[in-house]
Amino acid sequence: MSHLMTFPPQQALIGGEWIKTTATLQVEAPATGEPLARIARSQVEEVNAAVKAARLAFSGQLGEWLIGLLVSAANGCCALPM
């Protein structure tokens, strides 16, 4: 018996909004090959929209601060708060 998880059908969360995609992708358990979920499969248009949304999210002072924090943590300067 499969316990297939279902997310919003053919939708990707981009920029805080669910955007309809043109395809889906089945995710399978590596050990058994059993289907686990069906998720949105983004095409070029959706990927470009996601990149644009991410760039917008990281623009401005807050984004610069967050990127600086992540770079510092990656360089071993400090630990990220949990």
Steps between C-alpha positions, in 0.01 A plus 500: 500500500640836399472808718542750218522856633320762299600862473299763316463335159736639242589808705831642618538753781674797336523841663244406764238395243396162363575503126356238263763290325463300182631168634546285810776270622459184706739470797593144597657345810866426413501169688179352362405700192156547656330826400510757783360817347408676181638854483501787255765476230605852409586599147722788385227760558439394860872474577559850364212632712644327810847649440347846454299461824809383691706794375225738606476333842873548558513860378525784752663524840338192655609280210856637514513434876371144457745421220784640712393283794483188285841568343653558845352175629625312194849635563491376861477849648187440705221253552152564371237525776274197523 
